[in-house]
Amino acid sequence: MNDGDVLEFTTMSCKVMHTPGHTAGGVSLLIEDRLFSGDTLFKGSMGRSDLPSGNQHQLFKSLVVLSKLDEKTVVYAGHGASSTIGEEKASNQFLNFAVSHYK
């Protein structure tokens, strides 16, 4: 799969979003108004970047990409509670740091 690929199903499509940082090949999947962010974006936090193939700079850039999604997009992270892009833009210090420093 490549960034921007769209997988078509009978009743929906799934957009692949390249979101490296937690791992080099990290992806998030956007299905309609739902984002499956894996270990990139968590409610109130972000994934680790100190593991093999992790990269903090790339992770912050990936957060910027996700911040551009519609604020009503529901975020399902790899761990923990769900949220929305709007909630994260309002309260997630890591996302806000990324947006202000990694445009």
N, CA, C and O atoms as a GROMACS GRO file, in nm:
protein
  412
    1MET      N    1   0.083  -0.117   0.000
    1MET     CA    2   0.000   0.000   0.000
    1MET      C    3   0.088   0.124   0.000
    1MET      O    4   0.198   0.124   0.055
    2ASN      N    5   0.038   0.227  -0.062
    2ASN     CA    6   0.109   0.354  -0.069
    2ASN      C    7   0.022   0.466  -0.014
    2ASN      O    8  -0.101   0.454  -0.012
    3ASP      N    9   0.086   0.573   0.030
    3ASP     CA   10   0.015   0.690   0.078
    3ASP      C   11  -0.084   0.737  -0.028
    3ASP      O   12  -0.049   0.753  -0.144
    4GLY      N   13  -0.207   0.759   0.014
    4GLY     CA   14  -0.309   0.807  -0.078
    4GLY      C   15  -0.387   0.700  -0.149
    4GLY      O   16  -0.488   0.728  -0.213
    5ASP      N   17  -0.341   0.574  -0.140
    5ASP     CA   18  -0.417   0.465  -0.201
    5ASP      C   19  -0.556   0.462  -0.142
    5ASP      O   20  -0.575   0.491  -0.023
    6VAL      N   21  -0.653   0.428  -0.223
    6VAL     CA   22  -0.790   0.413  -0.177
    6VAL      C   23  -0.834   0.272  -0.208
    6VAL      O   24  -0.831   0.228  -0.323
    7LEU      N   25  -0.876   0.201  -0.104
    7LEU     CA   26  -0.927   0.066  -0.119
    7LEU      C   27  -1.078   0.075  -0.128
    7LEU      O   28  -1.143   0.126  -0.037
    8GLU      N   29  -1.134   0.026  -0.236
    8GLU     CA   30  -1.278   0.035  -0.258
    8GLU      C   31  -1.345  -0.095  -0.214
    8GLU      O   32  -1.304  -0.204  -0.254
    9PHE      N   33  -1.448  -0.082  -0.134
    9PHE     CA   34  -1.531  -0.194  -0.093
    9PHE      C   35  -1.671  -0.171  -0.147
    9PHE      O   36  -1.698  -0.066  -0.206
   10THR      N   37  -1.760  -0.264  -0.130
   10THR     CA   38  -1.894  -0.252  -0.185
   10THR      C   39  -1.965  -0.127  -0.138
   10THR      O   40  -2.029  -0.057  -0.217
   11THR      N   41  -1.956  -0.098  -0.008
   11THR     CA   42  -2.032   0.015   0.047
   11THR      C   43  -1.946   0.127   0.103
   11THR      O   44  -2.000   0.226   0.152
   12MET      N   45  -1.815   0.115   0.098
   12MET     CA   46  -1.729   0.219   0.154
   12MET      C   47  -1.591   0.212   0.092
   12MET      O   48  -1.557   0.117   0.021
   13SER      N   49  -1.510   0.314   0.122
   13SER     CA   50  -1.371   0.314   0.079
   13SER      C   51  -1.281   0.342   0.199
   13SER      O   52  -1.324   0.398   0.300
   14CYS      N   53  -1.158   0.302   0.185
   14CYS     CA   54  -1.058   0.318   0.291
   14CYS      C   55  -0.937   0.387   0.232
   14CYS      O   56  -0.874   0.334   0.140
   15LYS      N   57  -0.903   0.504   0.284
   15LYS     CA   58  -0.787   0.578   0.236
   15LYS      C   59  -0.667   0.547   0.325
   15LYS      O   60  -0.675   0.556   0.448
   16VAL      N   61  -0.558   0.511   0.263
   16VAL     CA   62  -0.433   0.483   0.333
   16VAL      C   63  -0.357   0.615   0.348
   16VAL      O   64  -0.335   0.686   0.250
   17MET      N   65  -0.318   0.646   0.471
   17MET     CA   66  -0.242   0.769   0.498
   17MET      C   67  -0.107   0.728   0.557
   17MET      O   68  -0.102   0.667   0.664
   18HIS      N   69   0.001   0.762   0.489
   18HIS     CA   70   0.135   0.734   0.538
   18HIS      C   71   0.162   0.823   0.658
   18HIS      O   72   0.171   0.945   0.644
   19THR      N   73   0.176   0.763   0.777
   19THR     CA   74   0.199   0.839   0.900
   19THR      C   75   0.317   0.778   0.977
   19THR      O   76   0.298   0.718   1.083
   20PRO      N   77   0.437   0.794   0.923
   20PRO     CA   78   0.555   0.738   0.991
   20PRO      C   79   0.589   0.817   1.116
   20PRO      O   80   0.540   0.928   1.139
   21GLY      N   81   0.673   0.758   1.196
   21GLY     CA   82   0.722   0.824   1.316
   21GLY      C   83   0.729   0.726   1.431
   21GLY      O   84   0.834   0.709   1.493
   22HIS      N   85   0.616   0.661   1.460
   22HIS     CA   86   0.620   0.554   1.560
   22HIS      C   87   0.703   0.439   1.503
   22HIS      O   88   0.786   0.380   1.573
   23THR      N   89   0.680   0.410   1.376
   23THR     CA   90   0.762   0.317   1.299
   23THR      C   91   0.781   0.377   1.160
   23THR      O   92   0.705   0.465   1.118
   24ALA      N   93   0.880   0.331   1.090
   24ALA     CA   94   0.911   0.387   0.959
   24ALA      C   95   0.797   0.368   0.859
   24ALA      O   96   0.773   0.456   0.776
   25GLY      N   97   0.726   0.256   0.865
   25GLY     CA   98   0.621   0.228   0.767
   25GLY      C   99   0.482   0.250   0.821
   25GLY      O  100   0.386   0.194   0.768
   26GLY      N  101   0.468   0.332   0.923
   26GLY     CA  102   0.339   0.352   0.987
   26GLY      C  103   0.234   0.409   0.893
   26GLY      O  104   0.263   0.497   0.812
   27VAL      N  105   0.112   0.358   0.904
   27VAL     CA  106   0.000   0.411   0.828
   27VAL      C  107  -0.119   0.431   0.921
   27VAL      O  108  -0.131   0.366   1.025
   28SER      N  109  -0.206   0.522   0.881
   28SER     CA  110  -0.337   0.539   0.943
   28SER      C  111  -0.438   0.511   0.833
   28SER      O  112  -0.410   0.534   0.715
   29LEU      N  113  -0.554   0.462   0.872
   29LEU     CA  114  -0.658   0.430   0.775
   29LEU      C  115  -0.780   0.518   0.800
   29LEU      O  116  -0.832   0.523   0.911
   30LEU      N  117  -0.824   0.587   0.696
   30LEU     CA  118  -0.941   0.674   0.703
   30LEU      C  119  -1.056   0.605   0.631
   30LEU      O  120  -1.051   0.585   0.509
   31ILE      N  121  -1.158   0.570   0.707
   31ILE     CA  122  -1.278   0.508   0.651
   31ILE      C  123  -1.394   0.600   0.680
   31ILE      O  124  -1.443   0.609   0.793
   32GLU      N  125  -1.437   0.668   0.575
   32GLU     CA  126  -1.542   0.770   0.585
   32GLU      C  127  -1.502   0.874   0.689
   32GLU      O  128  -1.405   0.947   0.667
   33ASP      N  129  -1.573   0.884   0.801
   33ASP     CA  130  -1.540   0.985   0.902
   33ASP      C  131  -1.475   0.922   1.025
   33ASP      O  132  -1.486   0.974   1.136
   34ARG      N  133  -1.406   0.809   1.004
   34ARG     CA  134  -1.339   0.739   1.113
   34ARG      C  135  -1.193   0.716   1.077
   34ARG      O  136  -1.161   0.665   0.969
   35LEU      N  137  -1.105   0.752   1.168
   35LEU     CA  138  -0.961   0.736   1.148
   35LEU      C  139  -0.910   0.631   1.244
   35LEU      O  140  -0.931   0.639   1.365
   36PHE      N  141  -0.842   0.532   1.190
   36PHE     CA  142  -0.774   0.431   1.271
   36PHE      C  143  -0.626   0.470   1.269
   36PHE      O  144  -0.554   0.441   1.173
   37SER      N  145  -0.582   0.536   1.376
   37SER     CA  146  -0.451   0.600   1.377
   37SER      C  147  -0.338   0.512   1.427
   37SER      O  148  -0.222   0.555   1.431
   38GLY      N  149  -0.368   0.389   1.465
   38GLY     CA  150  -0.262   0.302   1.516
   38GLY      C  151  -0.193   0.367   1.635
   38GLY      O  152  -0.259   0.412   1.728
   39ASP      N  153  -0.061   0.371   1.632
   39ASP     CA  154   0.016   0.430   1.741
   39ASP      C  155   0.072   0.567   1.703
   39ASP      O  156   0.177   0.607   1.754
   40THR      N  157   0.003   0.638   1.614
   40THR     CA  158   0.046   0.773   1.577
   40THR      C  159  -0.017   0.876   1.670
   40THR      O  160   0.054   0.958   1.730
   41LEU      N  161  -0.148   0.872   1.682
   41LEU     CA  162  -0.222   0.971   1.762
   41LEU      C  163  -0.309   0.900   1.863
   41LEU      O  164  -0.386   0.810   1.828
   42PHE      N  165  -0.297   0.939   1.989
   42PHE     CA  166  -0.381   0.888   2.097
   42PHE      C  167  -0.462   1.003   2.154
   42PHE      O  168  -0.431   1.120   2.132
   43LYS      N  169  -0.566   0.969   2.229
   43LYS     CA  170  -0.642   1.073   2.299
   43LYS      C  171  -0.548   1.141   2.397
   43LYS      O  172  -0.502   1.079   2.493
   44GLY      N  173  -0.520   1.269   2.372
   44GLY     CA  174  -0.435   1.347   2.460
   44GLY      C  175  -0.286   1.319   2.450
   44GLY      O  176  -0.209   1.371   2.530
   45SER      N  177  -0.244   1.240   2.354
   45SER     CA  178  -0.103   1.204   2.346
   45SER      C  179  -0.066   1.164   2.202
   45SER      O  180  -0.142   1.185   2.108
   46MET      N  181   0.052   1.107   2.190
   46MET     CA  182   0.100   1.056   2.061
   46MET      C  183   0.180   0.930   2.088
   46MET      O  184   0.211   0.899   2.203
   47GLY      N  185   0.215   0.858   1.983
   47GLY     CA  186   0.292   0.736   1.998
   47GLY      C  187   0.438   0.763   2.033
   47GLY      O  188   0.486   0.876   2.025
   48ARG      N  189   0.504   0.658   2.073
   48ARG     CA  190   0.647   0.667   2.102
   48ARG      C  191   0.725   0.674   1.973
   48ARG      O  192   0.682   0.623   1.869
   49SER      N  193   0.840   0.736   1.980
   49SER     CA  194   0.928   0.741   1.863
   49SER      C  195   1.069   0.695   1.897
   49SER      O  196   1.161   0.711   1.816
   50ASP      N  197   1.088   0.637   2.014
   50ASP     CA  198   1.221   0.597   2.059
   50ASP      C  199   1.250   0.449   2.034
   50ASP      O  200   1.354   0.398   2.078
   51LEU      N  201   1.162   0.381   1.965
   51LEU     CA  202   1.183   0.240   1.934
   51LEU      C  203   1.256   0.227   1.800
   51LEU      O  204   1.266   0.326   1.727
   52PRO      N  205   1.307   0.108   1.766
   52PRO     CA  206   1.375   0.092   1.636
   52PRO      C  207   1.285   0.138   1.520
   52PRO      O  208   1.167   0.104   1.515
   53SER      N  209   1.340   0.214   1.432
   53SER     CA  210   1.278   0.276   1.314
   53SER      C  211   1.185   0.392   1.347
   53SER      O  212   1.123   0.448   1.257
   54GLY      N  213   1.173   0.428   1.475
   54GLY     CA  214   1.094   0.546   1.513
   54GLY      C  215   1.170   0.674   1.484
   54GLY      O  216   1.293   0.675   1.478
   55ASN      N  217   1.095   0.784   1.464
   55ASN     CA  218   1.156   0.911   1.433
   55ASN      C  219   1.062   1.023   1.479
   55ASN      O  220   0.954   1.040   1.424
   56GLN      N  221   1.104   1.097   1.581
   56GLN     CA  222   1.018   1.200   1.639
   56GLN      C  223   0.981   1.309   1.538
   56GLN      O  224   0.866   1.354   1.536
   57HIS      N  225   1.076   1.352   1.457
   57HIS     CA  226   1.048   1.455   1.357
   57HIS      C  227   0.938   1.407   1.261
   57HIS      O  228   0.845   1.482   1.232
   58GLN      N  229   0.949   1.284   1.214
   58GLN     CA  230   0.847   1.229   1.124
   58GLN      C  231   0.712   1.215   1.195
   58GLN      O  232   0.607   1.238   1.135
   59LEU      N  233   0.715   1.176   1.321
   59LEU     CA  234   0.591   1.161   1.397
   59LEU      C  235   0.518   1.294   1.408
   59LEU      O  236   0.397   1.300   1.390
   60PHE      N  237   0.592   1.401   1.438
   60PHE     CA  238   0.529   1.533   1.445
   60PHE      C  239   0.472   1.574   1.309
   60PHE      O  240   0.363   1.632   1.302
   61LYS      N  241   0.544   1.545   1.201
   61LYS     CA  242   0.491   1.576   1.068
   61LYS      C  243   0.365   1.495   1.038
   61LYS      O  244   0.273   1.546   0.973
   62SER      N  245   0.360   1.372   1.084
   62SER     CA  246   0.240   1.290   1.066
   62SER      C  247   0.122   1.348   1.144
   62SER      O  248   0.009   1.344   1.097
   63LEU      N  249   0.149   1.400   1.263
   63LEU     CA  250   0.042   1.463   1.341
   63LEU      C  251  -0.015   1.584   1.268
   63LEU      O  252  -0.135   1.608   1.271
   64VAL      N  253   0.071   1.658   1.201
   64VAL     CA  254   0.024   1.773   1.122
   64VAL      C  255  -0.070   1.725   1.012
   64VAL      O  256  -0.175   1.786   0.989
   65VAL      N  257  -0.035   1.618   0.944
   65VAL     CA  258  -0.121   1.563   0.839
   65VAL      C  259  -0.257   1.526   0.897
   65VAL      O  260  -0.360   1.560   0.838
   66LEU      N  261  -0.259   1.459   1.011
   66LEU     CA  262  -0.386   1.418   1.071
   66LEU      C  263  -0.466   1.538   1.120
   66LEU      O  264  -0.589   1.534   1.120
   67SER      N  265  -0.399   1.644   1.162
   67SER     CA  266  -0.470   1.762   1.213
   67SER      C  267  -0.551   1.831   1.104
   67SER      O  268  -0.641   1.910   1.134
   68LYS      N  269  -0.523   1.802   0.979
   68LYS     CA  270  -0.593   1.866   0.868
   68LYS      C  271  -0.725   1.796   0.833
   68LYS      O  272  -0.801   1.844   0.749
   69LEU      N  273  -0.751   1.683   0.897
   69LEU     CA  274  -0.876   1.613   0.873
   69LEU      C  275  -0.992   1.691   0.935
   69LEU      O  276  -0.971   1.775   1.023
   70ASP      N  277  -1.111   1.663   0.890
   70ASP     CA  278  -1.230   1.727   0.944
   70ASP      C  279  -1.235   1.708   1.096
   70ASP      O  280  -1.206   1.599   1.145
   71GLU      N  281  -1.272   1.813   1.168
   71GLU     CA  282  -1.272   1.807   1.314
   71GLU      C  283  -1.369   1.705   1.370
   71GLU      O  284  -1.353   1.663   1.485
   72LYS      N  285  -1.469   1.665   1.293
   72LYS     CA  286  -1.566   1.566   1.339
   72LYS      C  287  -1.517   1.423   1.320
   72LYS      O  288  -1.584   1.328   1.361
   73THR      N  289  -1.401   1.407   1.257
   73THR     CA  290  -1.346   1.273   1.234
   73THR      C  291  -1.318   1.206   1.368
   73THR      O  292  -1.247   1.259   1.452
   74VAL      N  293  -1.376   1.087   1.385
   74VAL     CA  294  -1.355   1.010   1.508
   74VAL      C  295  -1.222   0.937   1.497
   74VAL      O  296  -1.194   0.874   1.395
   75VAL      N  297  -1.141   0.946   1.602
   75VAL     CA  298  -1.009   0.884   1.605
   75VAL      C  299  -1.012   0.760   1.694
   75VAL      O  300  -1.045   0.768   1.813
   76TYR      N  301  -0.978   0.647   1.634
   76TYR     CA  302  -0.962   0.522   1.709
   76TYR      C  303  -0.813   0.490   1.708
   76TYR      O  304  -0.757   0.452   1.605
   77ALA      N  305  -0.751   0.505   1.824
   77ALA     CA  306  -0.607   0.481   1.836
   77ALA      C  307  -0.579   0.333   1.858
   77ALA      O  308  -0.670   0.254   1.884
   78GLY      N  309  -0.454   0.297   1.849
   78GLY     CA  310  -0.413   0.160   1.874
   78GLY      C  311  -0.434   0.117   2.018
   78GLY      O  312  -0.443  -0.002   2.047
   79HIS      N  313  -0.442   0.214   2.109
   79HIS     CA  314  -0.463   0.187   2.252
   79HIS      C  315  -0.549   0.298   2.308
   79HIS      O  316  -0.542   0.412   2.262
   80GLY      N  317  -0.630   0.268   2.407
   80GLY     CA  318  -0.701   0.371   2.482
   80GLY      C  319  -0.833   0.414   2.420
   80GLY      O  320  -0.888   0.349   2.331
   81ALA      N  321  -0.882   0.526   2.471
   81ALA     CA  322  -1.014   0.578   2.435
   81ALA      C  323  -1.014   0.644   2.298
   81ALA      O  324  -0.910   0.686   2.246
   82SER      N  325  -1.132   0.653   2.240
   82SER     CA  326  -1.148   0.724   2.114
   82SER      C  327  -1.162   0.873   2.140
   82SER      O  328  -1.180   0.916   2.254
   83SER      N  329  -1.153   0.951   2.034
   83SER     CA  330  -1.159   1.096   2.043
   83SER      C  331  -1.205   1.148   1.908
   83SER      O  332  -1.251   1.070   1.824
   84THR      N  333  -1.193   1.276   1.885
   84THR     CA  334  -1.214   1.334   1.752
   84THR      C  335  -1.097   1.426   1.721
   84THR      O  336  -1.024   1.468   1.811
   85ILE      N  337  -1.080   1.455   1.595
   85ILE     CA  338  -0.973   1.548   1.557
   85ILE      C  339  -0.997   1.683   1.625
   85ILE      O  340  -0.902   1.746   1.672
   86GLY      N  341  -1.122   1.728   1.632
   86GLY     CA  342  -1.152   1.855   1.698
   86GLY      C  343  -1.114   1.856   1.845
   86GLY      O  344  -1.059   1.954   1.895
   87GLU      N  345  -1.145   1.746   1.915
   87GLU     CA  346  -1.107   1.736   2.057
   87GLU      C  347  -0.956   1.740   2.072
   87GLU      O  348  -0.904   1.805   2.162
   88GLU      N  349  -0.886   1.671   1.983
   88GLU     CA  350  -0.740   1.668   1.992
   88GLU      C  351  -0.680   1.805   1.960
   88GLU      O  352  -0.584   1.846   2.024
   89LYS      N  353  -0.736   1.874   1.864
   89LYS     CA  354  -0.686   2.009   1.832
   89LYS      C  355  -0.709   2.104   1.949
   89LYS      O  356  -0.632   2.198   1.969
   90ALA      N  357  -0.814   2.079   2.027
   90ALA     CA  358  -0.845   2.166   2.141
   90ALA      C  359  -0.762   2.134   2.265
   90ALA      O  360  -0.742   2.220   2.350
   91SER      N  361  -0.713   2.008   2.277
   91SER     CA  362  -0.653   1.972   2.405
   91SER      C  363  -0.522   1.894   2.400
   91SER      O  364  -0.458   1.877   2.504
   92ASN      N  365  -0.481   1.846   2.285
   92ASN     CA  366  -0.362   1.760   2.278
   92ASN      C  367  -0.237   1.846   2.257
   92ASN      O  368  -0.216   1.902   2.149
   93GLN      N  369  -0.155   1.857   2.362
   93GLN     CA  370  -0.037   1.943   2.356
   93GLN      C  371   0.063   1.898   2.249
   93GLN      O  372   0.133   1.981   2.192
   94PHE      N  373   0.071   1.768   2.223
   94PHE     CA  374   0.165   1.717   2.122
   94PHE      C  375   0.119   1.754   1.981
   94PHE      O  376   0.200   1.794   1.898
   95LEU      N  377  -0.009   1.739   1.956
   95LEU     CA  378  -0.065   1.776   1.827
   95LEU      C  379  -0.048   1.926   1.803
   95LEU      O  380  -0.009   1.969   1.695
   96ASN      N  381  -0.078   2.005   1.904
   96ASN     CA  382  -0.065   2.151   1.891
   96ASN      C  383   0.080   2.194   1.872
   96ASN      O  384   0.107   2.287   1.797
   97PHE      N  385   0.173   2.129   1.939
   97PHE     CA  386   0.315   2.160   1.919
   97PHE      C  387   0.352   2.128   1.775
   97PHE      O  388   0.419   2.207   1.709
   98ALA      N  389   0.310   2.011   1.725
   98ALA     CA  390   0.342   1.972   1.589
   98ALA      C  391   0.288   2.073   1.488
   98ALA      O  392   0.360   2.114   1.397
   99VAL      N  393   0.164   2.114   1.505
   99VAL     CA  394   0.101   2.208   1.413
   99VAL      C  395   0.174   2.342   1.413
   99VAL      O  396   0.188   2.405   1.308
  100SER      N  397   0.221   2.385   1.528
  100SER     CA  398   0.287   2.516   1.534
  100SER      C  399   0.435   2.512   1.495
  100SER      O  400   0.492   2.617   1.467
  101HIS      N  401   0.497   2.395   1.493
  101HIS     CA  402   0.640   2.387   1.463
  101HIS      C  403   0.677   2.306   1.339
  101HIS      O  404   0.791   2.313   1.294
  102TYR      N  405   0.585   2.231   1.283
  102TYR     CA  406   0.618   2.140   1.173
  102TYR      C  407   0.526   2.157   1.053
  102TYR      O  408   0.483   2.058   0.995
  103LYS      N  409   0.496   2.277   1.016
  103LYS     CA  410   0.404   2.301   0.905
  103LYS      C  411   0.460   2.256   0.779
  103LYS      O  412   0.396   2.269   0.674
   0.00000   0.00000   0.00000
